[in-house]
Amino acid sequence: MTRARRAGWWGWLLAAALAWIVAYPLFLVLIEGLRGAGGWTLDEVRRFASRPSEWQALWASLWLSAASVVLAGLIGVPLAFLFERVDFPGRRLLGALVALPAVLPPLVGVVAFLFLYGETGFAGRLVQSLLRLEDPPWRLAGPGAILLVHAYSMYVYFYLFGRAALSRLDGAMLEAASALGAGRWRTLRYVVLPHLRPALVGAALLTFMTSLASFSAPYIFGGGYRVMTTQIVFTRLNGDDRLAMVETTALMALALGAMALFRRADPGGSLASVGKGNAPSLARSGSAGARAGIAVAAWLLALVLLLPHLTLLLVSFVPVGTWTTETWPPAFSPGNYAALFSEPERLRPLLNSLWMATAATLTAVGVALAAGWLVVRSRVQAGRLIEGLLGLPWAVPGTVFAIALAALFSVHSPLTLRAVLVGTVWILPLAYLVRNLPITGRAILAGFRQLDPSLEEAAAALGASRARTFRRVVLPGLAPALAAGATLAFVTALGDFITSIMLYTYNTRPISMEILGSLRQGDVGVAAAYGVLLMLASAAVFALGARGEARA
Amino acid sequence: MGFLELDGLTKQFRGQRAVDGLSLTLERGEVLALLGPSGSGKTTTLRLLAGFEEPDAGRVVLEGVDVTPLAPVARRFGMVFQHYALFPHLDVGANVAFGLESRGVRGEELARRVEDALALVDLAGFERRPVAQLSGGQQQRVALARALAPEPRVLLLDEPLSNLDPALRERTRRELRALVRRLGITAIVVTHEQDDAFDLGDRIALLRQGRLEQLGTADELYAAPATAFVAGFIGRASDIPARVLSDRTADVDGFTWPVRWGVAAPAAAGAAARLLARPEGLRLAEPSPSRLTGTVTGRRFTGAVAYFSVDTASGATIEVAAPPSAAREGDTVGIEPAGTGLHLFPVGP
């Protein structure tokens, strides 16, 4: 009893700490939007409601997110079917390449699109020189550009979720359907699609929430076209803090409302687990010609999908100031990379991002381990609360959290648990930590749930102390989940742009801010080199994850 | 005073009594089988013994010392888990060494004792094998070696055979029995299979809803069941409505049969009762007005004997053992008592 009660106290303590950094800042945002110089007031809310630009931004966020879901689904689902159900030469390799947009952190992907399809990008210059035009043939700006980037980077959710669900489809179920006389469409309609439904709802939710929170694409390509995230940042830059609070509240409400709607669409929750069965056999398309056609089309597609990565790599070798109006850069050298590591001012952001991401990740892992132990093993009363708080930052756009943390940590007031951290080196790691909590929390809690509790009992029965049990049995058992959660959190923090842009100082500027700065100064090569480093870090993490999955 | 005593153990889960005032005593070297249907509290009892659960009331006393307040680590009880709980990231040798290392055994002695433990279960030379590569039977033996290596004072086995297929199960059961007897270790085996309990246990404790229904040898439980539940759970028995005539006889559908009262205090003459009849306690005979008669509705052939299901006019189905050629389905037959195996119990749970 005493041990259980002690665990219970620790549970409430952890819940309180999480509430302080996760829920309390959001609550402050709500409050501060309702406060004026003279106390409680609805002035700011009224001002918000009376400005057409606010409603336009809200509407833009909403329809862009919905359109992103539709577009991403239209691309991702057919690709999932193609690569999971049809056999053609190169299927395995191409199937992996198709997921590659996932290794571009949001800002890096946007920069790559800028170099490729922007008005001074490769594609634009090529068309311009071919047609001998005076001006660039198009401008990559406005909602169309944002949608293009979203569709490119988010179809991967539909593709990966869809493929995973299709691969778990029991072949015997398809055979049963055909034995019962169901034709191809009937089987698709009544067997395959219901089976895919949880995966598709999950992918749609992820796409919608990511689009709603998307900041890089609207910031770089939006121009005067505002969505809520950019609207908040510009309002804030104008010094209109209280209005920014109301806008933030509106975005938060939109996100939580969308989340609730999706939950209703799939009350069963996330991907439903499916019983074992034999894997369905691949459909072999009829003639050799058809198969070759599919293969060629798939290779072309992979090339198009890889163009942004290749562009980024290419531009990273362009020396500063050498590429002006030519279609093709006149010179290449590894100088940008050398500069990154030799010039202290260029190295600084790398080191900043590295230590801040490391600190945030280690802390998040520690919190998640404690939460896993308390929630899954000790089943403390505060368990549901802890899990809810860990997951909350996932549902709330990063911009909202940046504003919220800035609100909490810009006032010195120990009585209300507020301190001045904005402007210090601690605010960014803290922001990264909060944003990392859902990733590490979910991975490690799932790891704990998969860990057979009788393993720990066996260790206890064999006389192992709790410390030895944790070190020799629990940690090794958690290793895959730990690696997955920690590495994903690390690269997310390493490439973070959304919270950094609102909370960084010059001395703690992370990689993303330096990319932006280099772009503004026209040092495209340097910006691309930073981007390549982030891309490689992400790729390493995904390769690690794929290997872990293959082993599991 | 016994070697291991369970004294009034009680454990509730959400108001439900999983174990309800259980008291048992084991002698040193005795093997006790905890038998019962699922939900009877046998696994909870084992977990209370191991220290994974804390009892709401009662004590566990080992060699006169109350070990109830001790953590599992301090009890020195060995445990074989139902799904073995082998550490998947450690090889066979490291699994077996785990408990020895916890007790500070190192170096050559460690290697020797791991080797000995593996030899005990016929897995000599398996030290460096990953546990995932072992068959189910081998995993079971590694789990046993791991539990035995630190020389526990009591060995606890939770459904040790339930994950093996029937052929392997029987062989493993024989080997397990031989090993436990040879080591002379005090052991408690949880099982829901009567055959396992008969084979492994010197005595059997039959549990029902957390209470001890009967404790005794397999022969005692079979020949002298203390409750209707025991009679029905151990071996086969038909449950026939009857009426008490005397403390030695009962009325079945108007016919007087000699019976054995299963409880100490027989009910008064005229009271309703349940007759639990073993198939071999009855025999088939020619139908006649002086015997209970019925129609054969089924025949289960087992070789030397067959079990005939006979439906009587009053609606009871009675199972009778007889030579396989004694009757055919659809035949009208008479049934008469044939010695022991007719146990009478009062009506009630």
Contacts between the chains, C-beta under 8 A, distances in Angstrom:
chain1	res1	chain2	res2	distance
A	1	B	54	6.8
A	452	B	83	7.1
A	452	B	85	6.2
A	454	B	81	4.8
A	454	B	82	7.8
A	454	B	83	6.6
A	454	B	85	4.0
A	455	B	85	5.0
A	455	B	87	6.3
A	457	B	50	7.4
A	457	B	52	5.3
A	457	B	72	7.0
A	457	B	79	7.4
A	457	B	81	7.3
A	457	B	85	7.0
A	458	B	79	6.9
A	458	B	81	6.0
A	458	B	85	4.1
A	458	B	86	8.0
A	458	B	87	7.6
A	458	B	146	7.8
A	459	B	87	7.8
A	459	B	98	7.0
A	459	B	102	8.0
A	460	B	51	7.7
A	460	B	52	7.5
A	460	B	71	7.3
A	460	B	72	4.1
A	460	B	73	5.4
A	461	B	50	5.9
A	461	B	72	5.4
A	461	B	77	6.4
A	461	B	78	6.8
A	461	B	79	4.2
A	461	B	99	7.8
A	461	B	147	7.5
A	462	B	98	5.2
A	462	B	99	3.3
A	462	B	102	5.6
A	462	B	146	7.0
A	462	B	147	7.8
A	462	B	150	6.5
A	463	B	73	5.3
A	463	B	76	7.2
A	463	B	99	5.7
A	463	B	102	3.6
A	463	B	103	5.4
A	463	B	150	6.4
A	464	B	73	6.9
A	464	B	98	6.9
A	464	B	99	7.7
A	464	B	102	4.5
A	465	B	73	6.5
A	465	B	102	7.5
A	468	B	102	6.7
A	472	B	87	7.7
A	472	B	98	7.4
A	473	B	87	6.0
A	476	B	87	7.7
A	476	B	89	4.3
A	477	B	88	7.5
A	477	B	89	7.0
A	479	B	89	7.7
